[in-house]
Amino acid sequence: MAEAVANVARRINATVEEGKDNLDLSNCKLISFPDGVFKVLRSVTENIHIITLADNELKAINKKILATFTELRELDLKGNVLTKLPDTVGELKHLTSINLASNKFSVFPEKLTEIHSLERINLEGNDITEIPLEKLSAMPALKQINMKANPLDKDTIIAIQSPQRYEILSTADI
């Protein structure tokens, strides 16, 4: 455990000292986002455009992360055990890409459809059966949504066969 904490501290310090625009805390065995991160990164939060929390053991995302890193462009939460996102995710007005692959979502996180800048949504490998096609169609910047390896229901599979303004990746067959 001490090694994991030291690894997180090292990565956070490198982000601050090197003036990086990304924070990579992937593969750190995190079960939550450490509160100490907010204090250390306070002076550079507006410079952080990419956060990677992939391949941890996160069960929930702290609303404070989304409120603190207001300039986020990319958020990678792949390979955790998330079942939902906080409602405040809809307030990330600069977000262009979110990776939620290989989590435990059973319902499409509809707050994502409120992010007008969002271009790419990756929900591959979850347990989602339906997607809100009407709301997705209203997203002006959306280019691609990855729904591969989800147990989409028959009505959804039929609906996504129709041409959309954006690309839908799916492994489902009728």
C-alpha positions in Angstrom: 0.0 0.0 0.0 2.8 2.4 0.9 4.3 1.8 -2.6 0.9 2.7 -4.2 0.7 6.0 -2.2 4.3 6.9 -3.1 3.5 6.2 -6.8 0.5 8.6 -6.7 2.5 11.3 -4.9 5.3 11.0 -7.5 3.0 11.3 -10.4 1.2 14.3 -8.9 4.4 16.1 -8.1 5.7 15.5 -11.6 2.5 17.1 -13.0 3.0 20.2 -10.9 6.8 20.5 -11.3 6.8 19.9 -15.0 3.7 22.0 -15.7 2.0 19.1 -17.5 -1.5 19.4 -18.9 -2.4 15.9 -17.9 -2.7 13.9 -14.7 -2.1 10.2 -15.1 -3.1 8.1 -12.1 -3.8 4.9 -14.0 -3.0 1.6 -12.5 -2.6 3.0 -9.0 -5.0 0.7 -7.2 -7.2 3.7 -6.2 -10.6 3.0 -4.7 -11.3 6.8 -4.5 -9.7 10.0 -5.6 -7.3 11.1 -2.9 -8.4 14.4 -1.3 -4.7 15.5 -0.9 -4.6 15.7 -4.7 -6.8 18.8 -4.7 -4.5 20.7 -2.3 -1.3 19.8 -4.3 -2.8 20.7 -7.6 -4.7 23.8 -6.5 -2.3 26.1 -8.4 -2.5 24.2 -11.7 -6.1 22.9 -11.9 -6.9 25.2 -14.9 -3.9 23.8 -16.8 -5.1 20.2 -16.5 -6.8 19.1 -19.7 -6.5 15.3 -19.4 -7.1 13.1 -16.4 -6.5 9.4 -16.6 -7.8 7.2 -13.8 -7.9 4.1 -15.9 -7.5 0.6 -14.5 -8.1 1.4 -10.8 -10.8 0.2 -8.5 -13.0 3.3 -8.4 -16.6 2.7 -7.5 -17.7 6.3 -7.7 -16.4 9.6 -9.0 -16.2 12.4 -6.5 -18.1 15.5 -7.6 -15.2 17.6 -6.4 -13.0 16.3 -9.3 -15.4 17.6 -11.9 -15.9 20.9 -10.1 -12.1 21.4 -9.6 -10.8 20.5 -13.1 -13.2 22.7 -15.1 -11.0 22.8 -18.2 -11.0 19.1 -18.8 -10.9 18.0 -22.4 -10.4 14.2 -21.9 -11.4 12.0 -19.0 -10.3 8.3 -19.0 -12.1 6.1 -16.4 -11.7 2.8 -18.3 -11.3 -0.4 -16.3 -12.9 0.6 -13.0 -16.1 -0.6 -11.3 -18.3 2.5 -11.9 -22.0 2.2 -12.2 -22.9 5.9 -12.6 -21.5 9.3 -12.9 -22.3 12.4 -10.7 -24.8 14.7 -12.3 -22.2 17.4 -12.4 -20.5 15.6 -15.3 -22.9 17.6 -17.5 -21.2 20.8 -16.5 -17.8 19.8 -18.1 -18.3 22.3 -20.9 -14.9 21.6 -22.6 -14.9 17.8 -22.5 -14.4 16.3 -25.9 -13.7 12.6 -25.0 -14.8 10.3 -22.2 -13.7 6.7 -21.8 -15.9 4.6 -19.6 -15.1 1.2 -21.2 -14.9 -1.9 -19.0 -16.9 -0.6 -16.0 -20.3 -1.7 -14.6 -22.7 0.7 -16.2 -26.2 -0.9 -16.8 -27.8 2.4 -17.7 -26.4 4.9 -20.3 -25.2 8.0 -18.3 -27.6 10.5 -19.9 -25.9 13.5 -18.3 -23.3 13.0 -21.0 -25.8 14.2 -23.6 -25.7 17.7 -21.9 -22.1 18.2 -22.8 -22.2 20.0 -26.1 -18.5 19.8 -26.8 -18.4 16.0 -26.4 -17.1 14.2 -29.6 -16.3 10.7 -28.4 -18.0 8.4 -25.8 -16.6 5.0 -25.1 -18.8 2.6 -23.2 -17.5 -0.6 -24.6 -17.7 -3.6 -22.3 -20.5 -2.5 -19.9 -24.0 -3.9 -19.3 -26.0 -1.3 -21.1 -29.2 -2.5 -23.0 -30.5 0.9 -24.3 -29.0 4.1 -25.6 -30.9 7.5 -25.8 -30.6 7.9 -29.6 -32.7 11.0 -29.7 -30.6 12.8 -27.1 -27.4 11.7 -28.7 -28.6 13.1 -32.1 -29.1 16.5 -30.5 -25.4 16.6 -29.4 -23.8 19.0 -31.9 -20.1 17.8 -31.7 -20.7 14.0 -31.3 -18.7 12.0 -33.8 -18.5 8.5 -32.3 -20.0 6.4 -29.6 -18.5 2.9 -28.9 -21.1 0.5 -27.5 -19.3 -2.7 -28.4 -19.7 -5.7 -26.0 -22.9 -4.4 -24.4 -26.1 -6.5 -24.3 -28.1 -4.0 -26.3 -31.8 -4.9 -26.6 -33.4 -5.8 -29.9 -35.1 -2.4 -30.4 -31.9 -0.6 -29.8 -30.0 -2.8 -32.2 -32.7 -2.2 -34.9 -32.6 1.6 -34.2 -28.8 1.9 -34.5 -28.9 0.2 -38.0 -30.4 3.5 -39.3 -27.9 6.0 -40.5 -26.9 8.5 -37.8 -25.0 11.8 -37.9 -22.3 10.1 -35.8 -20.7 6.7 -35.9 -22.0 4.0 -33.5 -19.6 1.1 -32.9 -21.4 -2.1 -31.9 -20.9 -5.8 -31.9 -24.6 -6.5 -31.7 -26.5 -8.4 -34.4 -30.2 -8.7 -35.0 
